[in-house]
Amino acid sequence: MEALLSDRVFLFGNRLTETDIRLFVTLVRFDAAYHGLFKCNLRRIGDYPNLSTHLERMLAIPGVAGTVNIDHIKRGYYSIKSLNPNGIVPLGPALGFERFLAGAERKVA
């Protein structure tokens, strides 16, 4: 994906597609949950310039950042007892795209 996004705005050119949205939901969760909990910790999304740009581009689309609640994502994934038997939810990591979420995160009851 990193290489594919090196010469285009979205995965299939200059037009947003469902594939971009599906990639977005993985990217936005990756550092907060998958990196630590699923031990996908060789690199973070921030280590991939094109993936990071894609994530930020998606977050900049009006209304998208408001659908993201990192705390809810972490609480959901880290509540899986078979993966996290002690139930510890990390405070971090610092994600690098918090500026897009400032004031946009919805409160999930």
VOPAGU-2260 file (C-alpha; in pm, 1 decimal, decimal comma):
REM VOPAGU-2260
SITE   aa  ch    i         X         Y         Z
SITE  MET   A    0       0,0       0,0       0,0
SITE  GLU   A    1     288,9     233,3      80,3
SITE  ALA   A    2     430,9     194,8    -270,8
SITE  LEU   A    3      90,4     211,2    -437,4
SITE  LEU   A    4      12,0     543,1    -269,3
SITE  SER   A    5     343,8     694,2    -374,9
SITE  ASP   A    6     208,1     825,1    -705,0
SITE  ARG   A    7    -162,7     882,4    -645,9
SITE  VAL   A    8    -406,0    1058,7    -417,2
SITE  PHE   A    9    -627,8     758,2    -347,9
SITE  LEU   A   10    -578,0     386,0    -405,8
SITE  PHE   A   11    -732,3     391,8    -752,2
SITE  GLY   A   12    -628,3     736,5    -866,2
SITE  ASN   A   13    -779,8    1073,6    -784,6
SITE  ARG   A   14   -1123,2     948,6    -682,7
SITE  LEU   A   15   -1224,8     831,0    -336,9
SITE  THR   A   16   -1355,5     473,2    -344,2
SITE  GLU   A   17   -1490,1     223,5     -93,1
SITE  THR   A   18   -1144,2      65,9     -89,1
SITE  ASP   A   19    -997,3     389,0      50,0
SITE  ILE   A   20   -1259,9     391,3     323,0
SITE  ARG   A   21   -1185,4      28,7     412,2
SITE  LEU   A   22    -812,4     105,4     427,2
SITE  PHE   A   23    -886,0     410,2     643,8
SITE  VAL   A   24   -1062,1     210,6     915,3
SITE  THR   A   25    -759,6     -19,5     937,8
SITE  LEU   A   26    -507,9     265,5     937,4
SITE  VAL   A   27    -689,5     469,4    1202,0
SITE  ARG   A   28    -695,0     167,1    1437,4
SITE  PHE   A   29    -348,4      34,9    1361,7
SITE  ASP   A   30    -121,9     227,5    1599,1
SITE  ALA   A   31    -381,4     250,5    1876,3
SITE  ALA   A   32    -473,8    -118,6    1881,6
SITE  TYR   A   33    -313,7    -351,4    1630,7
SITE  HIS   A   34      44,0    -232,9    1688,3
SITE  GLY   A   35      51,9    -331,7    2054,4
SITE  LEU   A   36    -230,0    -575,3    2109,8
SITE  PHE   A   37    -184,0    -788,7    1798,8
SITE  LYS   A   38     196,6    -750,2    1811,4
SITE  CYS   A   39     209,8    -586,7    1466,8
SITE  ASN   A   40     486,9    -374,7    1609,1
SITE  LEU   A   41     768,3    -371,9    1358,3
SITE  ARG   A   42     660,2     -26,7    1239,9
SITE  ARG   A   43     384,0     223,2    1306,1
SITE  ILE   A   44     174,4     399,0    1043,2
SITE  GLY   A   45     380,4     712,4    1107,7
SITE  ASP   A   46     683,1     525,6     972,8
SITE  TYR   A   47     515,7     505,9     632,8
SITE  PRO   A   48     495,7     852,0     475,1
SITE  ASN   A   49     239,3     762,0     208,0
SITE  LEU   A   50      10,7     569,5     442,4
SITE  SER   A   51      31,6     855,9     692,5
SITE  THR   A   52     -59,2    1105,9     423,0
SITE  HIS   A   53    -350,2     888,7     313,0
SITE  LEU   A   54    -476,5     862,8     670,6
SITE  GLU   A   55    -452,4    1238,5     719,4
SITE  ARG   A   56    -616,2    1303,9     382,6
SITE  MET   A   57    -909,9    1085,3     485,7
SITE  LEU   A   58    -936,4    1255,3     826,4
SITE  ALA   A   59    -945,4    1595,0     652,5
SITE  ILE   A   60   -1259,7    1500,6     457,8
SITE  PRO   A   61   -1546,9    1687,8     624,8
SITE  GLY   A   62   -1727,8    1467,0     874,5
SITE  VAL   A   63   -1476,8    1181,4     876,9
SITE  ALA   A   64   -1277,8    1279,3    1187,4
SITE  GLY   A   65   -1605,0    1298,3    1380,3
SITE  THR   A   66   -1656,0     925,9    1325,3
SITE  VAL   A   67   -1330,9     838,7    1502,4
SITE  ASN   A   68   -1308,9     783,4    1877,1
SITE  ILE   A   69    -963,8     648,7    1963,9
SITE  ASP   A   70   -1056,9     587,0    2327,4
SITE  HIS   A   71   -1350,6     372,4    2218,7
SITE  ILE   A   72   -1131,1     182,4    1972,3
SITE  LYS   A   73    -871,6     107,9    2240,9
SITE  ARG   A   74   -1128,4      11,4    2504,1
SITE  GLY   A   75   -1297,1    -221,6    2256,0
SITE  TYR   A   76    -987,1    -404,1    2140,9
SITE  TYR   A   77    -812,8    -411,4    2476,9
SITE  SER   A   78   -1125,0    -560,8    2639,1
SITE  ILE   A   79   -1066,9    -889,2    2454,1
SITE  LYS   A   80    -972,1   -1109,2    2751,5
SITE  SER   A   81    -792,1   -1373,5    2544,9
SITE  LEU   A   82    -555,1   -1105,4    2410,4
SITE  ASN   A   83    -536,7    -883,2    2717,5
SITE  PRO   A   84    -620,7   -1092,1    3025,6
SITE  ASN   A   85    -526,1    -814,4    3270,2
SITE  GLY   A   86    -750,8    -560,5    3098,2
SITE  ILE   A   87    -482,2    -292,6    3088,1
SITE  VAL   A   88    -558,2     -18,4    2834,5
SITE  PRO   A   89    -254,5     192,7    2745,6
SITE  LEU   A   90    -270,4     571,1    2758,5
SITE  GLY   A   91     -70,9     599,9    2436,7
SITE  PRO   A   92      59,4     593,8    2185,6
SITE  ALA   A   93      79,2     948,1    2057,0
SITE  LEU   A   94     -67,3     898,9    1711,0
SITE  GLY   A   95      50,4    1200,2    1517,7
SITE  PHE   A   96    -292,0    1277,9    1373,8
SITE  GLU   A   97    -452,7    1408,4    1691,8
SITE  ARG   A   98    -485,0    1757,2    1539,5
SITE  PHE   A   99    -754,0    1618,9    1307,2
SITE  LEU   A  100    -944,1    1471,1    1598,8
SITE  ALA   A  101    -926,1    1771,4    1832,2
SITE  GLY   A  102   -1284,1    1865,3    1895,3
SITE  ALA   A  103   -1409,0    1608,3    1644,5
SITE  GLU   A  104   -1415,3    1292,8    1858,6
SITE  ARG   A  105   -1764,2    1182,9    1943,8
SITE  LYS   A  106   -1841,8    1066,7    2292,2
SITE  VAL   A  107   -1953,0     703,8    2290,6
SITE  ALA   A  108   -2176,8     602,3    2579,0
